[in-house]
Amino acid sequence: MIRALAAVLAATLAPCALAAQDGGAMARQLAACGGTEIRLSGPADASEDDLAAARDVLNRRLGGGFLLRYVAVEEGRLVVRLPASRVDLEAFAPVLSAARLEFYEMAEDQVGLAVEGPDGPLLLRLEPFLTGAELRDAAPTLDMNDQPALILRLSPEGAATFADVTARSLGAPLAVVLDGDVLSVPRVMEPIYGGTVQISGAFTEAEVAEMASLLQSGQLPIDLTIESADEVPADPGADQSLCP
């Protein structure tokens, strides 16, 4: 389970409240005030479009969005610039989670995908019947027992698929999988119409908030690896008006 995203964002963004600025301004501020520069590499066959899409996802996760660009594509790599002088790379790693959400039916024979579920081994069909591509929103909520849960809202196409599958799967379990980990194995008690899906499990409030944040930011189109991380010292001779 992903546990560190909220802590990473607090640790890296709290040291300075940055005004909206472009990537060049961010680089100038980093050079003047110091911080951390993390270089990420993707697969050798990653296209410019793949890198641009990954940049946009990471900017959403880091709070950069359109105006504040923490992440840039430079020379076939992604460069993350953060105002924190020290970044725990182990804690930063969850930011690079693919956030690949999948829904599976159980395999009907011995040919399937073997995974470990919350209560033991499971055999899933080889292909998911629904993926995060049909996700439109994710948010924390509480289940009927007032325990932390995740609520998902699907696209019209995803809602129709989910309704069809749950209508023919009464009494059967389905598996909800995030980045290869089985989050929940609910049993279908009735058809689910309308495209709103609630996922309950042994989650903490922090875990639900982190999952919602990752899913809202979108799925990374490529796997990313930390290539290097360098602390950038402050330059006392630079324009200190750039520094918070």
Number of C-alpha atoms within 10 A of each C-alpha: 14 19 16 17 25 17 13 21 16 11 17 20 15 12 14 12 10 16 10 14 14 14 17 11 14 22 19 15 24 25 19 21 23 22 23 21 24 18 21 20 18 20 12 7 8 15 13 12 10 15 24 17 17 26 24 21 24 27 21 21 20 23 15 20 18 13 13 19 25 26 28 22 16 10 7 14 19 24 22 20 24 25 26 20 18 16 20 11 13 9 16 18 16 19 20 21 18 20 25 19 23 21 21 22 22 18 16 10 9 10 11 15 14 14 15 12 17 14 8 7 10 18 20 22 19 14 14 16 14 21 18 21 14 18 21 16 18 23 18 21 18 16 15 8 8 8 14 21 24 22 18 20 18 23 17 14 13 22 20 15 18 22 18 14 18 21 16 12 18 13 13 14 17 19 22 22 21 22 14 13 18 19 20 20 22 16 14 17 13 13 14 17 15 14 20 16 16 16 20 21 16 12 16 13 14 17 21 27 21 23 20 20 20 26 22 20 20 24 20 21 19 18 14 20 14 16 13 12 18 14 17 20 14 17 14 11 7 14 13 13 9 15 17 11
